[in-house]
Amino acid sequence: MLKAIHAQEDKEAAREKAKSVMEKLLAKKLDGITKFIEESLEETLSYMDFSSEYWRKIRTNNGLERIIKKIRRRTRVVGNFPDGYSAMMLVGARLRHISTTKWGTRQYLACKYKEVGVL
């Protein structure tokens, strides 16, 4: 049901779908979930303020997950760290490497923030 809300073509249609989903959930006596959807709906639909070509990139965190996966792979090779400082050094070195390579300088979103009033 929640995926159906975010599958709508615009924000107003998503709000309408959310209302119908909340009615169905209330009929099933799921008051807690209904309240949660009602309170967090506008926050979860905030990506729809941007143009639709960027929606998938904004609502997912694939870039961050990729970085975390690379760091996790490196830390598993080492195994146990003697202290937290050495682990932070490894993570910092990996992030520094990412930021200086072509992948780190790639622009994930090319939209203008002024279009939606962020700046």
Sequence and secondary structure as in RCSB ss.txt:
>XXXX:A:sequence
MLKAIHAQEDKEAAREKAKSVMEKLLAKKLDGITKFIEESLEETLSYMDFSSEYWRKIRTNNGLERIIKKIRRRT
RVVGNFPDGYSAMMLVGARLRHISTTKWGTRQYLACKYKEVGVL
>XXXX:A:secstr
 HHHHHTSSSHHHHHHHHHHHHHHHHHTT HHHHHHHHHHHHHHTGGGGS GGGHHHHH  HHHHHHHHHHHHHH
HHH S SSHHHHHHHHHHHHHHHHHSHHHH  S    GGGGT  
